Amino acid sequence: MLTKTVRSRFDHQIGENVEGCKILERRVVIPPDPVEKRRGVYEYLVEVPPAAEKPQTRARKASAASNPPAQESFTRATPEEMGGGVIRRLPSR
């Protein structure tokens, strides 16, 4: 079982879901103050579901390992390539 800590300004109870994870423990970090209309801050220990891995075929794994993706190189466009208009210079202030 994998767990993590989540902070929230919303009040949830043990057993509910927060961010797709089930709440195991609940702790009040900052209590709410209704007089100042301020929400509280709550810290939850949640159970993280196991990450589902996508099954890959052997052919994909082998081709990905032997042929890394080629990196493209980029160069800056010249004024002629950009449209070749007049370049205006603004006077200094």
C-alpha positions as a Markdown table, in Angstrom:
| # | Residue | x | y | z |
|---|---|---|---|---|
| 1 | Met | 0.0 | 0.0 | 0.0 |
| 2 | Leu | 1.4 | 3.3 | -1.1 |
| 3 | Thr | 0.4 | 6.5 | 0.8 |
| 4 | Lys | 1.0 | 10.2 | 0.5 |
| 5 | Thr | 0.0 | 13.4 | 2.3 |
| 6 | Val | -2.5 | 15.9 | 0.8 |
| 7 | Arg | -3.3 | 19.3 | 2.1 |
| 8 | Ser | -6.7 | 20.8 | 1.3 |
| 9 | Arg | -8.9 | 23.7 | 2.3 |
| 10 | Phe | -12.0 | 21.5 | 2.1 |
| 11 | Asp | -13.3 | 19.4 | 5.0 |
| 12 | His | -13.5 | 15.7 | 4.1 |
| 13 | Gln | -14.1 | 12.7 | 6.3 |
| 14 | Ile | -12.2 | 9.5 | 6.5 |
| 15 | Gly | -13.2 | 7.1 | 3.8 |
| 16 | Glu | -14.0 | 9.8 | 1.2 |
| 17 | Asn | -11.9 | 10.4 | -1.9 |
| 18 | Val | -9.5 | 13.3 | -2.4 |
| 19 | Glu | -7.6 | 13.6 | -5.7 |
| 20 | Gly | -8.7 | 10.1 | -6.6 |
| 21 | Cys | -7.2 | 8.6 | -3.4 |
| 22 | Lys | -9.0 | 7.2 | -0.4 |
| 23 | Ile | -8.6 | 9.1 | 2.9 |
| 24 | Leu | -7.0 | 7.0 | 5.7 |
| 25 | Glu | -6.2 | 9.7 | 8.3 |
| 26 | Arg | -7.3 | 13.3 | 8.8 |
| 27 | Arg | -5.6 | 16.1 | 10.7 |
| 28 | Val | -6.6 | 19.8 | 11.2 |
| 29 | Val | -3.6 | 22.0 | 10.5 |
| 30 | Ile | -5.4 | 25.4 | 10.8 |
| 31 | Pro | -8.9 | 25.3 | 12.3 |
| 32 | Pro | -11.7 | 27.2 | 10.5 |
| 33 | Asp | -12.7 | 30.6 | 11.9 |
| 34 | Pro | -16.4 | 31.4 | 11.0 |
| 35 | Val | -16.2 | 34.8 | 12.6 |
| 36 | Glu | -13.5 | 35.9 | 10.1 |
| 37 | Lys | -15.1 | 33.7 | 7.4 |
| 38 | Arg | -11.8 | 31.8 | 7.0 |
| 39 | Arg | -11.7 | 28.2 | 5.9 |
| 40 | Gly | -9.5 | 25.7 | 7.7 |
| 41 | Val | -6.6 | 23.8 | 6.3 |
| 42 | Tyr | -6.7 | 20.0 | 6.6 |
| 43 | Glu | -4.0 | 17.4 | 6.0 |
| 44 | Tyr | -5.0 | 13.9 | 4.8 |
| 45 | Leu | -3.0 | 10.7 | 4.7 |
| 46 | Val | -4.4 | 9.0 | 1.6 |
| 47 | Glu | -3.9 | 5.6 | -0.1 |
| 48 | Val | -2.6 | 5.9 | -3.6 |
| 49 | Pro | -3.9 | 3.3 | -6.0 |
| 50 | Pro | -1.1 | 1.4 | -7.9 |
| 51 | Ala | -0.2 | 3.0 | -11.2 |
| 52 | Ala | -1.5 | 1.0 | -14.1 |
| 53 | Glu | 1.3 | 0.3 | -16.6 |
| 54 | Lys | 0.5 | 0.1 | -20.3 |
| 55 | Pro | 1.5 | -3.3 | -21.7 |
| 56 | Gln | 4.1 | -2.9 | -24.4 |
| 57 | Thr | 5.0 | -5.5 | -27.0 |
| 58 | Arg | 8.5 | -6.8 | -27.4 |
| 59 | Ala | 8.8 | -5.2 | -30.8 |
| 60 | Arg | 8.0 | -1.7 | -29.5 |
| 61 | Lys | 10.5 | -2.1 | -26.6 |
| 62 | Ala | 13.2 | -3.3 | -28.9 |
| 63 | Ser | 12.7 | -0.6 | -31.6 |
| 64 | Ala | 12.5 | 2.1 | -29.0 |
| 65 | Ala | 15.8 | 1.0 | -27.4 |
| 66 | Ser | 17.7 | 0.7 | -30.7 |
| 67 | Asn | 16.3 | 3.8 | -32.4 |
| 68 | Pro | 16.1 | 6.8 | -30.0 |
| 69 | Pro | 14.0 | 9.7 | -31.4 |
| 70 | Ala | 16.0 | 12.0 | -33.6 |
| 71 | Gln | 16.4 | 15.5 | -32.3 |
| 72 | Glu | 15.5 | 18.2 | -34.8 |
| 73 | Ser | 17.7 | 21.2 | -35.2 |
| 74 | Phe | 16.2 | 24.7 | -35.6 |
| 75 | Thr | 17.7 | 27.8 | -36.9 |
| 76 | Arg | 16.5 | 31.4 | -36.7 |
| 77 | Ala | 14.6 | 32.7 | -39.8 |
| 78 | Thr | 16.3 | 35.5 | -41.7 |
| 79 | Pro | 14.4 | 38.8 | -42.5 |
| 80 | Glu | 13.9 | 37.6 | -46.1 |
| 81 | Glu | 12.3 | 34.4 | -44.9 |
| 82 | Met | 10.1 | 36.3 | -42.5 |
| 83 | Gly | 8.7 | 38.5 | -45.1 |
| 84 | Gly | 11.5 | 40.9 | -45.8 |
| 85 | Gly | 9.7 | 44.1 | -44.8 |
| 86 | Val | 11.3 | 47.3 | -43.6 |
| 87 | Ile | 12.9 | 47.2 | -40.2 |
| 88 | Arg | 12.0 | 50.3 | -38.2 |
| 89 | Arg | 14.2 | 51.6 | -35.5 |
| 90 | Leu | 12.7 | 53.6 | -32.7 |
| 91 | Pro | 14.5 | 56.7 | -31.5 |
| 92 | Ser | 16.0 | 56.5 | -28.0 |
| 93 | Arg | 14.2 | 58.4 | -25.3 |
